[in-house]
Amino acid sequence: MKKMILMVCLFMPLTVSIPAYAQQPYSYANQQCPNVAELVQTSSKDEQELLHALRTIVPKLYPDEEHNEWKAEYVHFLPNIKQTYFQMAKTFCSEAVAERSWIVRLRFPKLLPSTSLSEGVIFLAKHKEKGWIVWYRYK
């Protein structure tokens, strides 16, 4: 009986403290969803403009040395794909935000061959005043 109480006393703090140290796999770049009224309606015709904006955005989001080389592997206007990524954006913010958003999946070659470490995913939208903004970042 004493051993059982001792075991519970020793292992109880471990089970309580684990969630406190768990790290979320994503972060909201602006800590909140964008206001839909402040977003510009874009279309797949804006892809080149977005790709150009990524040259400034990505180094700010990923400033460390291993991220200084990158490639945009997957760039899509979310309303055109209406799949998992659209549903994620809809769940995170709203359907109205998802309807004005893009997804970009990035590859960081310096972190290969690890697929999980070398990939980043961001959701972006175009703000009326601020231009392209990242409102969600996964890794």
C-alpha positions, 0 to 999 in steps of 0.5 A: 500500500505504501508503495502504491501511494509513493508511486502515485505521488512520484508520477502524478506531477509528471502527468500534470506537467506534460500538457504545460510543456506541450507546444502547439504545432501552429501559430497565428502570425497576427494572433487573431483572424483578419477582419473580413471587411479589411480584406481584398477579394483576390482570385487565382489571377493574383498568384504572381503578385503573391509569389513576389510578396513572398520574397519579403514575407518568408524571411520575416516569418522564418529568420533563422539560417536554416530557413534562408533558402526556400521554395514555394511548392504549393500555392493555391487560392483556397476557394478554388480547391475547397478541400482540406485546406479550405476546411482548415481555414474555415474552421480557424477563422470563418468561411468568409476569411477562407473565401479570401485566402491563399495557402502556401506550402514552403520547402526549406532545402537545408532541413532535408531529408526530413520532410516534416522539418523542411516544410512550412505552411502559411495562410495569407490574405490581402489586406486593403492597407497592409497588402499581403498578410499571413494570418496562420503559420504551421511550423 
